[in-house]
Amino acid sequence: METAEADLAAHIANVNRRRAAREDIQADTLMTDREGRLSGVRLLNLSEDGFMAVTDMDQCEREPIRIDMPMVGWIRADIVWVLGERIGAQFREALTPMHMRAIVAEFSR
């Protein structure tokens, strides 16, 4: 029973992390999948913990990726959900508040 409770607590913490304040942006950039295939993506919203984007490359949930985050450079993330051409991903290391503010200031819709 302890394992189920720990799993539930971890899931709730993860959901709360993804609920971080999101900012609508519009920025075109690049992403690579685990095999190194390069794809164009359009970032649609951003939080310190992750992003939503549109891409024409087929993706799978839990797939590791790297994204060339504007004003930051290449960073690692994991796809959390896929809905058609839209994906949601969580950064492995959160953006700093300074990076978040700079990206939003530059690419707000």
Backbone bond lengths (Angstrom), bond angles and torsions (degrees), N, CA, C in turn:
res aa  C-N    CA-C-N  psi(-1)  N-CA   C-N-CA  omega(-1)  CA-C   N-CA-C  phi
1 M - - - 1.446 - - 1.532 111.58 -
2 E 1.331 116.51 -34.45 1.457 119.64 -179.66 1.523 111.64 -59.78
3 T 1.320 116.99 -39.23 1.460 121.22 -179.53 1.525 110.55 -63.20
4 A 1.326 117.91 -43.47 1.464 121.00 179.13 1.523 110.58 -62.26
5 E 1.319 117.03 -40.92 1.475 120.48 178.85 1.526 110.83 -66.30
6 A 1.321 116.76 -40.30 1.468 120.13 178.62 1.526 110.42 -65.89
7 D 1.345 117.26 -41.20 1.459 121.15 177.56 1.519 111.20 -61.97
8 L 1.336 116.67 -42.73 1.465 120.91 178.76 1.520 110.70 -64.26
9 A 1.315 117.78 -43.17 1.468 121.17 178.94 1.528 110.73 -62.26
10 A 1.335 116.64 -41.77 1.471 120.04 178.90 1.520 110.73 -65.19
11 H 1.342 117.00 -40.33 1.465 120.63 178.45 1.527 110.96 -62.96
12 I 1.313 117.84 -44.97 1.471 121.79 -179.71 1.527 110.11 -63.15
13 A 1.322 117.30 -42.38 1.470 120.47 178.40 1.526 110.53 -62.25
14 N 1.330 117.04 -39.95 1.459 121.11 179.96 1.528 110.93 -66.34
15 V 1.331 117.75 -42.95 1.466 121.38 177.74 1.519 110.16 -61.45
16 N 1.316 117.64 -44.28 1.469 120.81 178.94 1.517 111.42 -62.21
17 R 1.316 118.16 -37.86 1.465 121.01 177.18 1.510 110.75 -61.51
18 R 1.352 116.88 -41.37 1.456 120.03 -178.17 1.517 111.90 -71.77
19 R 1.311 118.41 -15.02 1.458 121.10 179.33 1.524 112.15 -85.05
20 A 1.309 116.96 8.96 1.463 120.35 178.33 1.528 109.46 -55.95
21 A 1.322 116.15 152.88 1.464 121.57 -178.18 1.520 110.31 -52.55
22 R 1.318 115.35 128.62 1.464 121.72 -179.88 1.524 109.26 -108.26
23 E 1.309 114.79 144.02 1.453 121.65 178.69 1.522 108.30 -117.96
24 D 1.342 116.78 132.42 1.458 120.78 175.31 1.518 109.27 -73.40
25 I 1.323 115.22 127.08 1.466 120.96 177.10 1.518 107.68 -136.31
26 Q 1.306 116.16 172.23 1.454 121.44 171.88 1.521 107.20 -144.99
27 A 1.336 114.62 107.17 1.462 120.13 -178.20 1.520 108.92 -144.79
28 D 1.316 116.75 132.25 1.460 121.86 176.28 1.524 108.76 -93.57
29 T 1.338 115.18 135.06 1.458 120.25 -179.18 1.521 109.47 -153.32
30 L 1.327 116.56 -167.24 1.462 122.39 -177.73 1.520 111.01 -120.15
31 M 1.338 114.79 154.14 1.451 121.97 178.88 1.527 107.50 -140.97
32 T 1.333 117.10 147.42 1.461 121.07 172.94 1.519 108.95 -122.60
33 D 1.335 115.32 147.23 1.455 119.65 176.17 1.531 108.97 -94.14
34 R 1.322 116.57 -175.63 1.469 120.19 -175.66 1.526 112.91 -64.12
35 E 1.331 117.87 -19.97 1.460 120.86 178.20 1.527 112.34 -93.93
36 G 1.329 116.50 3.08 1.453 120.67 177.92 1.512 115.03 84.75
37 R 1.347 117.31 6.96 1.474 119.68 177.52 1.526 109.19 -69.91
38 L 1.305 115.47 131.60 1.460 122.82 -177.48 1.521 110.37 -93.22
39 S 1.326 116.21 138.89 1.457 121.36 -179.64 1.526 109.28 -143.33
40 G 1.326 115.56 146.41 1.452 119.89 172.15 1.522 110.30 -79.78
41 V 1.315 117.02 143.80 1.463 122.08 175.92 1.523 109.42 -137.16
42 R 1.321 115.48 151.75 1.461 121.24 172.40 1.519 107.42 -114.76
43 L 1.325 116.30 115.99 1.459 121.73 177.21 1.527 109.02 -73.00
44 L 1.321 116.71 131.72 1.467 121.80 -178.94 1.517 113.15 -109.86
45 N 1.333 116.69 -33.99 1.459 118.93 172.23 1.515 109.02 -150.55
46 L 1.317 114.32 163.06 1.454 120.44 -170.47 1.515 109.90 -148.02
47 S 1.319 115.78 140.92 1.463 122.17 168.02 1.524 105.76 -131.85
48 E 1.305 116.97 174.11 1.460 119.36 177.17 1.524 110.88 -64.05
49 D 1.333 116.89 -22.92 1.458 121.34 -175.78 1.519 115.09 -97.52
50 G 1.357 118.73 -17.40 1.450 118.88 -176.63 1.515 112.97 -178.63
51 F 1.337 115.19 -166.27 1.461 119.74 -175.67 1.523 110.55 -154.25
52 M 1.326 115.07 163.75 1.449 122.83 167.81 1.520 106.03 -117.95
53 A 1.342 116.12 139.99 1.460 120.91 -177.44 1.516 110.22 -147.32
54 V 1.330 114.93 166.41 1.461 123.04 172.66 1.525 106.53 -113.68
55 T 1.334 115.56 134.78 1.461 120.80 178.11 1.523 109.29 -145.10
56 D 1.326 116.27 152.37 1.461 119.52 177.19 1.528 111.74 -94.35
57 M 1.327 117.92 -1.90 1.461 121.49 178.51 1.530 109.16 -86.65
58 D 1.331 117.48 133.32 1.460 120.84 176.52 1.521 109.65 -63.55
59 Q 1.322 115.79 132.99 1.461 121.80 -178.58 1.519 109.73 -129.16
60 C 1.323 116.39 160.56 1.463 122.75 177.77 1.527 108.75 -124.96
61 E 1.332 115.55 148.54 1.459 119.49 174.77 1.524 109.47 -60.14
62 R 1.303 115.24 145.65 1.466 125.54 179.60 1.529 113.30 70.24
63 E 1.326 117.15 8.28 1.462 119.61 178.77 1.521 110.01 -75.37
64 P 1.325 117.69 132.10 1.463 119.62 174.93 1.525 110.00 -75.79
65 I 1.315 115.94 140.31 1.463 122.04 178.42 1.521 108.92 -137.94
66 R 1.316 114.74 169.94 1.465 122.25 167.64 1.510 105.98 -126.86
67 I 1.319 116.41 140.04 1.463 121.04 179.54 1.520 108.71 -128.04
68 D 1.326 114.87 139.63 1.464 121.01 177.47 1.524 107.08 -85.58
69 M 1.313 115.63 86.48 1.464 121.35 -175.59 1.526 109.46 -72.50
70 P 1.339 116.44 123.09 1.468 119.47 179.72 1.530 111.15 -51.68
71 M 1.311 115.33 136.98 1.453 124.16 176.00 1.528 113.11 69.70
72 V 1.322 117.74 3.35 1.467 121.49 -179.30 1.524 110.66 -124.88
73 G 1.336 116.54 -47.12 1.462 121.63 -175.61 1.523 110.45 110.29
74 W 1.319 115.69 -168.47 1.466 121.39 -175.80 1.517 110.43 -72.48
75 I 1.344 115.57 126.77 1.463 120.66 176.33 1.529 109.51 -134.91
76 R 1.309 115.32 157.59 1.463 122.03 -178.08 1.519 111.19 -91.64
77 A 1.336 114.38 145.15 1.466 121.21 178.01 1.526 107.86 -151.24
78 D 1.313 115.51 169.34 1.459 122.20 175.37 1.518 108.43 -126.91
79 I 1.328 116.54 135.06 1.462 120.17 177.69 1.522 108.50 -70.49
80 V 1.327 115.57 130.57 1.466 121.95 -178.96 1.525 110.49 -98.78
81 W 1.330 116.53 -39.09 1.469 120.31 179.57 1.523 109.82 -148.39
82 V 1.342 114.93 157.01 1.461 122.88 178.01 1.517 107.10 -135.13
83 L 1.328 116.08 131.24 1.462 121.86 176.19 1.522 107.57 -139.89
84 G 1.336 116.19 95.78 1.459 120.33 -175.89 1.518 109.81 64.29
85 E 1.334 116.03 -124.01 1.464 120.89 179.30 1.527 112.68 -85.75
86 R 1.325 117.27 -7.41 1.465 120.89 -178.66 1.518 110.97 -91.85
87 I 1.325 114.34 141.71 1.457 120.53 175.31 1.526 109.32 -131.55
88 G 1.305 115.25 152.94 1.454 122.13 170.13 1.511 107.52 -120.36
89 A 1.304 118.05 133.72 1.462 121.17 -177.25 1.526 110.30 -133.98
90 Q 1.318 114.46 152.49 1.462 122.03 178.07 1.518 108.65 -114.32
91 F 1.329 116.27 128.87 1.461 120.72 177.64 1.524 109.58 -66.63
92 R 1.314 116.02 145.23 1.469 119.24 175.02 1.519 110.53 -72.67
93 E 1.326 116.56 -31.97 1.466 122.05 173.01 1.521 106.74 -128.99
94 A 1.313 116.75 126.13 1.464 121.94 -175.86 1.532 111.26 -59.30
95 L 1.336 115.02 149.68 1.462 120.37 171.41 1.517 108.87 -65.94
96 T 1.305 116.43 148.66 1.461 119.12 174.62 1.533 108.12 -74.06
97 P 1.322 117.99 153.69 1.467 119.47 175.84 1.530 112.08 -55.86
98 M 1.336 117.57 -34.93 1.463 121.24 179.68 1.540 110.14 -64.54
99 H 1.338 117.47 -46.19 1.458 120.38 178.01 1.517 110.98 -63.53
100 M 1.315 116.23 -42.74 1.468 120.50 -179.98 1.527 110.47 -58.38
101 R 1.314 117.64 -48.77 1.471 121.54 -179.98 1.519 111.65 -60.92
102 A 1.337 117.61 -41.82 1.470 121.31 -178.49 1.520 111.28 -65.98
103 I 1.330 117.54 -42.55 1.461 120.78 -179.80 1.532 110.22 -65.95
104 V 1.318 116.85 -45.83 1.458 120.77 -179.91 1.531 110.79 -62.41
105 A 1.319 117.18 -42.83 1.469 120.39 179.32 1.527 111.05 -60.86
106 E 1.306 117.29 -37.40 1.467 121.87 -176.96 1.521 113.73 -81.29
107 F 1.329 117.74 -33.36 1.473 120.61 -169.82 1.521 115.08 -122.78
108 S 1.329 118.47 17.28 1.477 120.42 177.52 1.512 110.19 -60.88
109 R 1.325 114.40 144.07 1.473 119.74 178.29 1.498 109.16 -86.70
